[in-house]
């Protein structure tokens, strides 16, 4: 127990990295499964629409990338000797914002993308509208990513 208290800033920083990668990754996995489920029926009937459906599938994968980049920045910019408690708390906060925000936005972006798959199936000429709706949710993931970067760089 004393070991954790002596190196509490490092522990909090590692927890921040864990939150950033694991939660954003879980959101992408859940969302990816939702979109794959929506596209599987479409692929059985209209396999020529694979490329367009792949764009919708990839929409929710960006949050996992954001979480990975935040954890990477924490590791290379902050983790090490001389880490203050204030820096550790900022890294923990940055990881929580990127991870939890990424998970929630990835899941909801996937709901929008799955609806876009329905548009693709019925009116392929309007598929861009489904992509735009899905991209609107991405905006909030980007806000969290930028704030997380600010917290790490400070």
GIGI-V48891 format. One record per pair of residues at least 24 apart in sequence whose C-alpha atoms are under 7 Angstrom apart, sorted by the first residue. I is the first residue (numbers start at 1). GAP is how many residues later the second one is. If there is no record, write none. Layout:
BEGIN
I|GAP + I|GAP
END
This chain:
BEGIN
9|74 + 9|75 + 9|76 + 9|79 + 10|69 + 10|78 + 12|76 + 12|77 + 12|80 + 13|66 + 13|75 + 13|78 + 13|79 + 15|77 + 16|75 + 16|76 + 16|77 + 16|78 + 16|79 + 16|80 + 17|54 + 17|57 + 17|78 + 19|76 + 19|77 + 19|80 + 20|47 + 20|48 + 20|50 + 20|51 + 20|75 + 20|76 + 20|78 + 20|79 + 21|43 + 21|46 + 21|47 + 21|50 + 21|78 + 22|77 + 23|76 + 23|77 + 23|80 + 24|39 + 24|40 + 24|43 + 24|74 + 24|75 + 24|76 + 24|78 + 24|79 + 25|39 + 26|77 + 27|75 + 27|76 + 27|77 + 27|79 + 27|80 + 28|32 + 28|33 + 28|35 + 28|36 + 28|75 + 28|78 + 28|79 + 30|77 + 31|29 + 31|75 + 31|76 + 31|79 + 32|25 + 32|28 + 32|78 + 34|76 + 35|75 + 35|78 + 35|79 + 38|76 + 38|79 + 39|78 + 42|79 + 53|64 + 56|57 + 56|75 + 57|56 + 60|46 + 60|49 + 60|50 + 63|39 + 63|43 + 63|78 + 66|32 + 66|79 + 67|31 + 67|32 + 70|25 + 70|79 + 71|24 + 74|78 + 90|61 + 90|62 + 91|60 + 91|61 + 94|54 + 94|57 + 94|58 + 97|47 + 97|51 + 98|46 + 98|47 + 98|50 + 101|40 + 101|43 + 102|39 + 105|32 + 105|33 + 105|36 + 109|25 + 109|28 + 109|29
END
